[in-house]
Amino acid sequence: MIILAFIVQTLRIATPYLLAASGGLLSERAGIIALTLEGWMLTSAFCAALGAHYAQSPWVGLLCGVAGGIVAAALHAVASIRYRANQVVVGIAINLLAIGTTRFFLRLAFDSSSNSPRVPGFDWFTSSGAGAGGVLDTLASLLNPLVVAGLLALPVVGWLLANLPLGLRIRAVGEKPEAAESLGVDPARVRWVAVLAAGALTSLGGVYLALDQHQFTDNMTAGRGFIALAAVIFGNWRPARVAIACVLFAAAETLQIQLQGLQLVPSQFVEMIPYLLTIVALAGIVGRAVPPAALGKPTA
Amino acid sequence: MSTSPESGRERPATGATGSRVTSHEPRLLVATGVRKAFGSVEANRNASLEVARGEIHALVGENGAGKSTLMRILAGLHAPDDGRVELDGRDVTGWSTRQAIDAGVGMVHQHFMLVPTLTVAENLVLGREPRRGARLDRAAARAEVETLGTRTGLVVAPDRLVSDLSVGEAQRVEVLKVLWRGARLLILDEPTAVLSPPEVKDLWGVLRRLTAEGSTVVLITHKLDEVMEISDTVTVMRAGETVGRIATRDASPAAIARMMVGREVRLATDRPEAGGSGPQDEPSHDSRAMSRAALDVKALVVASGRGDDAVRGVSFAIPPGEVFGIAGVEGNGQSELVEAIAGLRRVSSGTIHLGARDITSLGMRERGDAGLSHIPEDRHRRGLVLDYAIADNLILGRQHHFTRRGVLDRGAIAANAATQVAGFDIRPPDPRLPAAALSGGNQQKVVIAREMGREFPVLLACQPTRGVDVGAIEFIHARIRAAAAAGRAVLLVSADLVEVLALADRVAVMYDGRFVTVLPRAQASAAVLGPYMTGLAGRGATTP
């Protein structure tokens, strides 16, 4: 029972990581730095809460969230693809912008500086979520379309990259856009497609956060987009490894939550794990992580 | 993005030899009055080209003459600002790469347009992928590589990653890519720059076969011997303009070089037995070796950074006044060897002496001050800061000699720049210009001025004339010869065998991290060295 609860909680914590990391992977393999995952998620979380609140439907929330994520991604794409801006700077700017705008609209729409009212979520089978005890309840909490999407996201992205002509083009554009261009493939267009799709995938992570907690709270992503990016890097930009990294980070977090009473390790140290592992991966201490060669480089 | 070009202003090609060829063949490609500017730089001013069906057409010209730009316009990568391009009498000015590919025009670029992380088959089909349903049909892609390979003789394993291929193999993939897209007109931009002599022979074989089957080839090259060997017709460009077109059988290397530069040039292939650059008595080698070597390298081992050794025990000594040449296909440890001597790379074992002094563990600055000059192989990566002014580039690494009380001495820097710019004929002669504003040849002159415009007992010259024009090559070669004549020891590394043979007193061939042979110049020739360069001869030979 304890193990089951551990696994279930790990998967639920991993869901936004898996969704955002699949978006991040797609974007980075096309050569666009996914530093904006955090901002995309936050934007979509807010839009999801907004939609779910006014329509009183999680599905409308989902649609709104995805739309918000795509808009945020389009902003990123315009700046870094169309205008060839420095992707790191754009990424930071969009993240800050997302914090500011969601805060502003939170006040405007819900007249609150901390959180939205309670919104409906995808918890069809749980009686009330928190505090419920039985095995069935625990398992039922996984019957959430977004959790399922999270489990499928990286396998699907991986399959797409490997098996679709578009996937081949994305990989080519992320490594050597001029080669793709010389063969009549428009690198800018491929990147646009990849970034918008990445925005949509990542936004599912944001939607999950809002609907799972039945509200939007100020800056509720709390660094999860960066953890997802860390998973992409720690996973060496390969779908299977990225998935493992997401689950690993989520498991560490779960462990920390479950052991909270024991105070074995200060929780801050557990929170550091993803970032430390990222540095380890980038420093090549255990097999160097090799980013796509054209990552962050604008196309001609 | 594409400026819509006006219909061609029929300006005739300038140059006395412009109409020497009366072509009987139907003209496949005609470009006239092509103009293309990048910012304020006019890459093509009045470029024209006429290519007959089924010929091998060489396009030659100095670096920066606009050859590649013209070819990129033909291949649809750039749209011309003005002028007209016709294929088979059809106006195709300003078309896209996609349209060019569909019309059978394919370009093999100087810097390979291959994605290193993809397989050969994936690179082949990129952009025109065979599909099974919505999926990429890998089996079909693989089969295409094999079928085409058998047909053309360009055999490469379809599942290998491009990053694992040798340069020659990578080039085969490039040609395959173009052919697979149905190219009838192949444009090759300096295809031989990275190939060993046997690989060049193979390439010529392939090109002859293709033209025999009805394809047409346009070949950009710097190397006049290649022009003479392979081409039917030569078009010469200078400063963005086409200055002449001539049938190869009516041409001579000297005549072509004159057209390229606009004046007489002495070619690298002419050994200056009578040349004015110093005493060239047969080097009394033994007696010189007796005197103390200026550069003495013993049992040098250098790690490659990829887990193995790039240099596996190399020893040699260069006496003052000798040019010691290292030939070999790139990637056999030459770069690492030079970088280790220059201080850019750590030595695993072995020693390096500069005269009597052990410099094995000295830093860059100390080596420089000890009298080691280094012309790095990649002037953009190591040789210059492109955004810096010429004057500042001329003191890079030596800036501590140009300070007064810890502050850069602008007066001294300007004085130095004035001397060097004049002494090394750097054009335009304005030391305040950024290095990026110079042509490749003049950028290289800046590096050479910095490294050779001072006292230096030992010079490491790594690919000193890579990507520079004939005029600059002549100049640089003369400088190297003069340096040797003045008693400097020169270590010359070049992928260009002609250059090594033109300059060196002794020639070593490096293969797989070792010297596989060391020969006096008199015994070295392309025929002798070729097998060593590809590892066919001298395998297992050791260096003392």
Interface residues (C-beta under 8 A of the other chain):
Chain A: N163 L164 P165 G167 L168 R169 R171 A172 E175 K176 E178 A179 A180 E181 S182 L183 G184 V185 P292 A293
Chain B: A75 L77 S96 T97 R98 I101 M107 H109 F112 M113 L114 V115 P116 T117 L118 E122 N123 V125 L126 G127 R128 E129 R131 A134 R135 L136 K177 R181
